[in-house]
Amino acid sequence: MHPFLTRLGIRPEVAECFRPFYSSDDAANLIFDYGDGQEHYGFAFHHIPVSDNFWMAGNLELPQARRVILCASALDAVSWLNKKAASLSGMDNLFFLSLGAAVRQSHLRWINKNLIGKSCTLAFGNDLLGRIADVKVAAAIKRLPLQVYLNGNGQMTVRFRTRTFCFSPDAFSLHAFEKATGYRFGTYTDKPKYHLTFFDELQAEAFNTF
């Protein structure tokens, strides 16, 4: 197992699950490949790319994957599985997608084409950008167009099904959007209770920085 993963407290079975999907640089820092960019992690830095592609891991035979985990970094995916592994019946049917530092139209087009009917968990960050990602990706899974933007009054505005909905940034979430529209996307969001991301939570536990 990579020594960084050991230091972070990653379970051996979780490290083994992800072993084919990362590499190391000459200084033994972790690299996760997105095709047009790399997520790069060392104990002094964590660079997440803005990419038009994905980092993918797990069961890459998508028709066989029963559950898809979508997040904003590869290390969020590793951290999510490390937290959930004990409660899962197995890891063989999990498919992980990291979109990187921004949700791009290329991501939404791929999701729209490939994830319809899949059981999806959205594990984006516990902040406004993460909640915007939740709404955009949930709509793409259902092949429903929408627009999300911050209007001139500082409100989150969503145009959906010929209607416009406005929210304060603090109150905006997929759950709030579902309540306002009456539409249920059937997509589960999962966020750490006390931290911005699952990787932040993992690091806090590993380095005792609560």
Residue frames as qw, qx, qy, qz and C-alpha x, y, z in Angstrom:
[[0.000, 0.890, 0.456, 0.000, 0.00, 0.00, 0.00],
 [0.339, 0.653, -0.057, 0.675, 1.25, 3.50, -0.78],
 [0.425, -0.177, -0.555, 0.693, 2.76, 5.05, 2.39],
 [0.168, -0.147, 0.030, -0.974, 0.65, 8.19, 2.04],
 [0.649, -0.302, -0.449, -0.535, -2.52, 6.10, 2.13],
 [0.654, -0.233, -0.642, 0.324, -1.21, 4.25, 5.18],
 [0.219, -0.037, -0.359, 0.906, -0.52, 7.56, 6.95],
 [0.368, -0.172, -0.151, -0.901, -4.01, 8.79, 6.08],
 [0.435, -0.027, 0.743, -0.507, -5.53, 5.71, 7.69],
 [0.668, 0.250, -0.365, -0.598, -6.91, 4.12, 4.52],
 [0.847, -0.133, 0.467, -0.214, -8.13, 0.57, 5.05],
 [0.302, -0.332, 0.790, 0.417, -6.06, -2.04, 3.16],
 [0.431, 0.414, 0.791, 0.129, -9.09, -3.30, 1.24],
 [0.258, 0.907, 0.217, -0.254, -9.94, 0.26, 0.17],
 [0.119, -0.731, 0.504, 0.445, -6.36, 0.92, -0.92],
 [0.404, -0.041, 0.858, 0.316, -6.44, -2.29, -2.94],
 [0.424, 0.687, 0.582, -0.098, -9.68, -1.24, -4.62],
 [0.232, 0.952, -0.001, -0.202, -8.06, 1.96, -5.87],
 [0.595, -0.471, 0.471, 0.450, -4.54, 0.61, -6.50],
 [0.581, 0.291, 0.562, 0.512, -4.93, 0.38, -10.33],
 [0.176, 0.853, 0.413, 0.266, -6.20, 3.96, -10.56],
 [0.163, -0.973, 0.151, 0.070, -3.33, 6.07, -9.26],
 [0.804, 0.314, -0.199, 0.465, 0.40, 6.42, -9.76],
 [0.517, -0.755, -0.041, 0.401, 3.29, 8.26, -8.09],
 [0.390, 0.885, -0.216, 0.138, 5.79, 10.89, -9.16],
 [0.645, 0.376, -0.513, 0.423, 9.54, 10.71, -8.45],
 [0.072, -0.400, 0.534, -0.742, 8.96, 12.11, -4.95],
 [0.148, -0.221, -0.952, 0.153, 6.29, 9.46, -4.25],
 [0.335, 0.229, 0.261, -0.876, 3.46, 12.01, -4.35],
 [0.463, 0.360, 0.805, -0.081, 0.13, 10.62, -5.54],
 [0.178, 0.253, -0.413, -0.857, -1.13, 11.24, -9.08],
 [0.483, 0.425, 0.735, -0.213, -4.66, 10.61, -10.33],
 [0.166, -0.086, 0.570, 0.800, -5.03, 10.93, -14.10],
 [0.434, 0.576, 0.418, -0.552, -7.95, 12.76, -15.75],
 [0.667, 0.485, 0.474, 0.308, -6.65, 12.44, -19.29],
 [0.326, 0.755, 0.105, 0.559, -6.27, 16.18, -19.82],
 [0.161, -0.738, 0.348, -0.555, -4.96, 16.95, -16.34],
 [0.617, -0.031, -0.732, 0.287, -3.82, 15.39, -13.10],
 [0.580, -0.769, -0.014, -0.269, -4.88, 15.51, -9.49],
 [0.586, 0.386, -0.518, 0.489, -1.61, 15.72, -7.55],
 [0.630, -0.733, -0.051, -0.251, -1.28, 15.15, -3.81],
 [0.561, 0.203, -0.579, 0.556, 1.58, 15.44, -1.36],
 [0.429, -0.568, -0.591, 0.380, 1.37, 16.20, 2.34],
 [0.201, -0.406, -0.086, 0.887, 2.17, 19.87, 1.59],
 [0.289, 0.276, -0.282, -0.872, -0.22, 20.33, -1.35],
 [0.444, 0.348, 0.825, -0.042, -3.32, 19.03, -3.14],
 [0.186, 0.336, -0.344, -0.857, -3.92, 20.20, -6.71],
 [0.512, 0.415, 0.741, -0.133, -7.27, 19.31, -8.31],
 [0.183, -0.036, 0.515, 0.836, -7.50, 20.06, -12.04],
 [0.546, 0.494, 0.188, -0.650, -10.24, 21.74, -14.01],
 [0.218, -0.148, 0.886, 0.382, -10.85, 19.03, -16.58],
 [0.608, 0.181, -0.260, -0.728, -13.23, 18.24, -19.40],
 [0.645, 0.065, -0.752, -0.117, -12.79, 14.57, -18.55],
 [0.770, -0.557, 0.038, -0.310, -13.10, 12.40, -15.45],
 [0.031, 0.405, -0.891, 0.202, -10.92, 10.38, -13.16],
 [0.846, -0.111, -0.242, -0.462, -12.60, 6.98, -13.06],
 [0.019, 0.361, -0.891, 0.275, -12.14, 4.06, -10.68],
 [0.625, 0.011, 0.601, -0.498, -13.83, 0.93, -9.44],
 [0.585, 0.271, 0.756, 0.114, -15.87, -1.28, -11.74],
 [0.063, 0.441, -0.323, -0.835, -15.28, 0.38, -15.10],
 [0.052, -0.244, -0.869, -0.426, -17.72, -2.00, -16.81],
 [0.247, -0.061, 0.191, -0.948, -20.48, 0.55, -16.33],
 [0.666, -0.179, -0.446, -0.570, -23.41, -1.76, -17.21],
 [0.687, -0.177, -0.680, 0.186, -22.32, -4.00, -14.32],
 [0.180, 0.095, -0.470, 0.859, -21.87, -1.19, -11.80],
 [0.246, -0.632, -0.732, -0.054, -24.87, -0.95, -9.50],
 [0.276, -0.894, -0.242, 0.258, -23.90, 2.28, -7.74],
 [0.522, 0.539, 0.021, 0.660, -22.10, 5.36, -9.03],
 [0.442, -0.723, -0.222, 0.482, -20.30, 7.75, -6.66],
 [0.420, 0.703, 0.138, 0.556, -19.69, 11.23, -8.09],
 [0.505, -0.741, -0.135, 0.422, -17.39, 13.73, -6.41],
 [0.242, 0.965, -0.096, -0.010, -14.98, 16.60, -7.00],
 [0.067, 0.732, -0.678, 0.026, -11.68, 14.82, -6.37],
 [0.729, 0.135, -0.671, -0.022, -10.21, 11.35, -6.49],
 [0.234, 0.144, -0.747, 0.605, -9.21, 11.65, -2.84],
 [0.541, -0.087, 0.251, -0.798, -12.82, 12.43, -1.93],
 [0.840, 0.084, -0.399, -0.358, -13.74, 9.13, -3.57],
 [0.556, 0.177, -0.738, 0.340, -11.04, 7.27, -1.61],
 [0.076, -0.156, 0.572, -0.801, -12.12, 8.99, 1.61],
 [0.692, -0.066, -0.029, -0.718, -15.80, 8.29, 1.01],
 [0.839, 0.054, -0.520, -0.148, -15.18, 4.58, 0.50],
 [0.362, 0.217, -0.723, 0.548, -12.86, 4.43, 3.50],
 [0.322, -0.134, 0.430, -0.833, -15.68, 5.80, 5.65],
 [0.765, 0.066, -0.003, -0.641, -18.43, 3.62, 4.17],
 [0.443, 0.324, -0.822, -0.152, -16.59, 0.35, 3.52],
 [0.071, -0.063, 0.905, -0.416, -17.62, -1.36, 6.76],
 [0.498, 0.318, 0.491, -0.640, -21.32, -0.82, 6.01],
 [0.567, 0.457, -0.397, -0.558, -21.18, -1.95, 2.36],
 [0.940, -0.003, 0.307, -0.149, -21.89, -5.50, 1.27],
 [0.786, 0.046, 0.370, 0.493, -19.02, -5.30, -1.23],
 [0.066, -0.709, 0.189, 0.677, -17.01, -2.99, -3.47],
 [0.435, 0.027, 0.750, 0.497, -17.13, -4.88, -6.76],
 [0.232, 0.658, 0.654, 0.292, -20.19, -3.03, -8.07],
 [0.137, -0.864, -0.155, 0.459, -19.08, 0.53, -7.28],
 [0.566, 0.485, 0.251, 0.618, -18.06, 2.98, -10.00],
 [0.318, -0.716, -0.169, 0.598, -16.35, 6.25, -9.00],
 [0.437, 0.660, 0.269, 0.550, -16.28, 9.46, -11.03],
 [0.319, -0.621, -0.152, 0.700, -14.37, 12.59, -10.07],
 [0.403, 0.837, 0.320, 0.188, -15.26, 15.67, -12.09],
 [0.529, 0.183, -0.099, 0.822, -12.38, 17.75, -10.74],
 [0.183, -0.266, -0.341, 0.883, -12.52, 21.35, -9.58],
 [0.361, 0.295, -0.003, -0.885, -15.46, 22.42, -11.79],
 [0.586, 0.376, 0.710, -0.104, -18.57, 20.91, -13.37],
 [0.018, 0.349, -0.499, -0.793, -18.20, 21.27, -17.13],
 [0.714, 0.323, -0.033, -0.621, -20.73, 20.85, -19.92],
 [0.509, 0.357, -0.767, -0.159, -18.70, 17.89, -21.17],
 [0.059, -0.072, 0.899, -0.428, -19.31, 16.18, -17.82],
 [0.525, 0.254, 0.425, -0.693, -23.04, 16.81, -17.97],
 [0.663, 0.396, -0.389, -0.503, -23.29, 15.50, -21.53],
 [0.355, 0.250, -0.899, 0.050, -21.47, 12.29, -20.56],
 [0.200, 0.062, 0.787, -0.580, -23.62, 11.85, -17.44],
 [0.601, 0.317, 0.093, -0.728, -26.77, 12.54, -19.46],
 [0.646, 0.368, -0.565, -0.358, -25.80, 9.80, -21.89],
 [0.497, 0.243, -0.822, 0.136, -24.42, 7.15, -19.54],
 [0.034, 0.069, -0.783, 0.617, -25.98, 7.33, -16.06],
 [0.606, -0.146, -0.132, -0.771, -29.72, 7.24, -16.74],
 [0.883, -0.192, -0.323, -0.280, -31.30, 4.61, -14.49],
 [0.604, 0.180, -0.615, 0.475, -28.20, 4.22, -12.30],
 [0.579, -0.755, -0.287, 0.112, -28.23, 4.47, -8.52],
 [0.462, 0.548, -0.163, 0.678, -26.11, 7.56, -7.94],
 [0.528, -0.713, -0.281, 0.365, -24.62, 9.15, -4.83],
 [0.309, 0.810, -0.038, 0.497, -23.46, 12.77, -5.04],
 [0.723, -0.508, -0.200, 0.423, -20.52, 13.29, -2.68],
 [0.359, 0.650, 0.002, 0.669, -19.57, 16.83, -3.64],
 [0.299, 0.108, -0.473, 0.822, -18.36, 19.40, -1.13],
 [0.236, -0.681, -0.656, 0.226, -20.46, 20.78, 1.70],
 [0.127, -0.438, -0.007, 0.890, -20.37, 24.33, 0.30],
 [0.493, 0.614, 0.135, -0.601, -22.23, 26.38, -2.31],
 [0.328, 0.514, -0.661, -0.438, -20.17, 25.05, -5.22],
 [0.055, -0.057, 0.996, -0.045, -20.83, 21.50, -4.05],
 [0.384, 0.445, 0.657, -0.473, -24.56, 22.14, -3.74],
 [0.459, 0.620, -0.212, -0.600, -24.64, 23.68, -7.23],
 [0.176, 0.341, -0.887, -0.257, -22.89, 20.55, -8.51],
 [0.290, 0.176, 0.890, -0.305, -25.55, 18.41, -6.81],
 [0.501, 0.586, 0.332, -0.544, -28.35, 20.17, -8.69],
 [0.387, 0.623, -0.473, -0.489, -26.60, 20.23, -12.07],
 [0.087, 0.266, -0.953, -0.120, -25.57, 16.58, -11.93],
 [0.368, 0.261, 0.805, -0.385, -28.92, 15.34, -10.56],
 [0.544, 0.620, 0.105, -0.556, -30.67, 17.05, -13.49],
 [0.314, 0.552, -0.678, -0.371, -28.19, 15.62, -15.99],
 [0.183, -0.079, 0.976, -0.092, -28.77, 12.09, -14.67],
 [0.424, 0.490, 0.676, -0.351, -32.48, 12.56, -15.37],
 [0.342, 0.257, 0.571, 0.701, -31.76, 14.20, -18.74],
 [0.028, -0.885, -0.463, 0.042, -33.53, 17.38, -17.65],
 [0.425, 0.445, -0.015, 0.789, -32.08, 20.73, -18.79],
 [0.334, -0.881, -0.303, 0.141, -31.69, 23.56, -16.30],
 [0.389, 0.615, -0.182, 0.661, -29.67, 26.71, -15.79],
 [0.609, -0.670, -0.301, 0.301, -28.13, 27.70, -12.45],
 [0.429, 0.458, -0.075, 0.775, -26.63, 31.13, -11.86],
 [0.297, -0.494, -0.434, 0.692, -26.19, 33.90, -9.29],
 [0.199, 0.802, 0.439, 0.353, -28.45, 36.82, -10.18],
 [0.240, 0.579, -0.114, 0.771, -27.79, 40.53, -9.69],
 [0.525, -0.673, 0.065, -0.517, -29.45, 40.46, -6.25],
 [0.044, -0.497, 0.811, -0.305, -27.08, 37.81, -4.97],
 [0.786, -0.031, 0.441, -0.433, -29.64, 35.00, -5.14],
 [0.240, -0.131, 0.912, 0.307, -29.16, 31.57, -6.63],
 [0.618, 0.392, 0.030, -0.681, -31.50, 31.35, -9.61],
 [0.335, -0.046, 0.915, 0.220, -32.52, 28.15, -11.36],
 [0.576, 0.315, -0.197, -0.728, -34.48, 28.01, -14.61],
 [0.143, -0.063, 0.988, -0.003, -36.20, 24.64, -14.81],
 [0.125, 0.454, 0.875, 0.111, -39.18, 23.42, -16.81],
 [0.070, 0.637, 0.388, 0.663, -40.12, 26.93, -18.02],
 [0.454, -0.858, -0.223, -0.095, -40.12, 28.28, -14.45],
 [0.355, 0.566, -0.418, 0.615, -37.62, 30.32, -12.45],
 [0.731, -0.600, -0.315, 0.072, -36.77, 29.60, -8.81],
 [0.202, 0.722, -0.358, 0.556, -34.71, 31.81, -6.50],
 [0.812, -0.460, -0.312, 0.180, -32.90, 30.91, -3.28],
 [0.219, -0.905, 0.362, -0.051, -30.53, 32.60, -0.89],
 [0.507, 0.523, -0.681, 0.072, -27.08, 31.03, -1.31],
 [0.179, -0.331, 0.806, -0.457, -27.12, 29.65, 2.25],
 [0.681, 0.112, 0.508, -0.515, -30.48, 27.95, 1.70],
 [0.675, 0.482, -0.376, -0.413, -29.73, 26.52, -1.73],
 [0.346, -0.292, 0.891, -0.011, -29.46, 22.74, -1.96],
 [0.253, -0.037, -0.849, -0.462, -30.82, 19.85, -3.98],
 [0.112, -0.427, -0.853, 0.278, -33.33, 19.15, -1.22],
 [0.110, 0.548, 0.262, -0.786, -34.53, 22.78, -1.19],
 [0.235, 0.274, -0.531, -0.767, -34.78, 22.74, -4.98],
 [0.196, -0.203, -0.939, -0.198, -36.84, 19.54, -4.92],
 [0.020, -0.527, -0.682, 0.507, -39.21, 21.06, -2.34],
 [0.151, 0.506, -0.022, -0.849, -39.64, 24.23, -4.41],
 [0.312, 0.255, -0.627, -0.666, -40.25, 22.43, -7.70],
 [0.814, 0.004, 0.321, -0.484, -42.13, 19.38, -6.43],
 [0.817, 0.422, -0.382, -0.094, -39.84, 17.19, -8.54],
 [0.729, -0.532, 0.430, 0.018, -37.89, 14.34, -6.94],
 [0.406, 0.686, -0.573, -0.191, -34.66, 13.49, -8.72],
 [0.989, -0.119, -0.023, -0.083, -34.18, 10.21, -6.85],
 [0.650, 0.457, -0.388, 0.467, -30.47, 10.94, -6.37],
 [0.699, -0.645, -0.237, 0.198, -28.84, 10.70, -2.94],
 [0.231, 0.801, -0.320, 0.450, -26.49, 13.37, -1.63],
 [0.843, -0.403, -0.237, 0.266, -23.89, 12.45, 0.97],
 [0.225, 0.772, -0.250, 0.539, -21.78, 15.03, 2.80],
 [0.515, -0.078, -0.634, 0.572, -19.64, 15.00, 5.94],
 [0.315, -0.810, -0.494, 0.021, -21.31, 16.60, 8.93],
 [0.415, -0.833, -0.036, 0.366, -18.48, 18.78, 10.21],
 [0.425, -0.393, 0.457, 0.676, -16.13, 19.24, 7.25],
 [0.373, 0.573, -0.233, -0.691, -16.17, 20.67, 3.75],
 [0.697, 0.351, -0.541, -0.315, -15.28, 17.38, 2.03],
 [0.971, -0.231, -0.046, -0.047, -14.80, 13.73, 2.89],
 [0.740, 0.318, -0.281, 0.522, -11.07, 14.18, 2.29],
 [0.073, -0.639, 0.304, -0.703, -10.95, 17.09, 4.73],
 [0.800, -0.453, 0.105, -0.379, -12.65, 14.84, 7.27],
 [0.961, 0.051, -0.173, 0.208, -10.16, 12.03, 6.62],
 [0.477, 0.490, -0.326, 0.653, -7.19, 14.36, 7.06],
 [0.370, -0.639, 0.235, -0.632, -8.63, 15.80, 10.27],
 [0.932, -0.317, 0.048, -0.168, -8.93, 12.30, 11.68],
 [0.887, 0.219, -0.183, 0.362, -5.49, 11.21, 10.46],
 [0.432, 0.389, -0.274, 0.766, -3.65, 14.28, 11.73],
 [0.385, -0.557, -0.612, 0.409, -5.85, 15.00, 14.77],
 [0.148, 0.073, 0.062, 0.984, -6.77, 18.50, 13.61],
 [0.203, -0.682, -0.671, -0.209, -10.40, 18.64, 14.76]]
